[in-house]
Structures are given as C-alpha cells and as structure tokens.
Amino acid sequence: MTIIYCIVALILFYIYYYFLESGEPDPPNNDECANIYDVTPKYQQIAVIESVLTHDECDEIVNTGVNYGNVYNWTTQRHEHYPTTDNQMTTEWPCYKWLEQRVFKVIFEKYRELYDVNINLLAIEEMFLSKYNGNDPSKQNSLEIHTDGNEFSFVLALNNNYEGGGTYFKEINKVVKLKKGDCVVFCGQQEHAGLKVTKGMRYVVAGFVVYDKCERYRQD
C-alpha cells in the first residue's frame, strides 16, 4: 500500500507543479467566441433598429463629416483589405459624444438581446462616416463581400436621397435597405457587402464593436 500511496502522491505532485506552479492561467472558455467566429445560426441573426437617430441628428453628422472632408479630404485606404471612402469619427467631432452614448444605450442593448452577450465587455473600436458616390463612376459606389476584423458591427443610415445601395448579408441571402435614422446590427464575422449606389450619395456611419472575451481570436 505504501508504494501505491507514493505513486498517487507523485502523480498529484506532477499535476500541481505543471498546472498550478507553472504560472500558466487556465484556458478560458472560448466556446462563445468560437461560435461568433464560426458564425453559427445564432450569430447569423441581424436586426434593424428604427429611428436610432432623428433626421436632424443625421443631418448634423453628415454636415460635420462633409465639412471635415472639405478641409482634410476623405481617406480611401484607411482599412487595409476592404477600404471605404471615409473619415474616422473622433472626439473632436461635436456629434461624437452623444452618438457614442446612443450606441451604448440602444445598439449595445440590441446585441445583448440578439446574442446574449455581456454588454459590459463590449467596446467601440471605431466609428467612421462613409460615403458611396453614385454620380461619379471614378468614385467608390459599393463595397465587395467581406468580413470585419471584429466581433460585432453596425451601420447607421444618414440619408434617403439616393438610388440603389443597401447592405447584403450572404449567409442569410438578405438585403437590408435602411431608412434615414435606422440602424442594422450584426455579427462582424458574417459576410456582407455594400451594394452599388446608382444615383446620388449614400452616407452611413459604420461601427466596429469588440467583445473583450474574444481578443485572442482577433490576434489569430
């Protein structure tokens, strides 16, 4: 029996030394993140939130963005793989703070409702004003099918006076065309595209939202 006790003690010591004393943390439960990045049916859900912004608020963002673009120009290569004609919104924009609060209050809550996420672990990675030009063939008027580099995304529509456009979601084969002030929220790993604007100018705020649990997946 003494030999058996010794063997058991050695096994327990081995487990303690290599799994506790090594300083390596226990691996996190990443099932939730794996499902996000695999875009399981739960994360193929999208939702349209009506009237997130008033028409006046939409106009304020567009006017601020156009004035900013007139002074500093519009970027066309800010995102490496799927660039848009855009400018990143910063705290220097007068509308940034109240828009940020609207996102926290309305859009984050919709993520909780759709995906059962802990909204305290959500954060805005960036928001940017994008424009799609249906009047000039030399300018960007669409965005090809892609995934974003983050867990969740949203698109806020800022105007109606254009033709064409909309957001296409490949997994569910659905086109969403928003009304001014409305927002569509979705998993950023779901393949989606900005459809061609054929006339006029389409303005949207696009937002990238990260989920703290999934940082390792973003690094892979």
Secondary structure as UniProt FT lines:
FT   HELIX           2..19
FT   TURN            20..22
FT   HELIX           31..38
FT   HELIX           41..44
FT   STRAND          47..49
FT   TURN            50..51
FT   HELIX           55..72
FT   STRAND          86..88
FT   TURN            91..92
FT   TURN            94..95
FT   HELIX           96..102
FT   HELIX           103..107
FT   HELIX           108..115
FT   HELIX           119..121
FT   STRAND          122..133
FT   TURN            137..138
FT   STRAND          143..146
FT   STRAND          152..157
FT   STRAND          162..164
FT   STRAND          167..169
FT   TURN            170..173
FT   STRAND          174..176
FT   TURN            180..181
FT   STRAND          183..187
FT   TURN            188..189
FT   STRAND          192..194
FT   STRAND          197..211
FT   HELIX           212..214
FT   HELIX           215..219
//
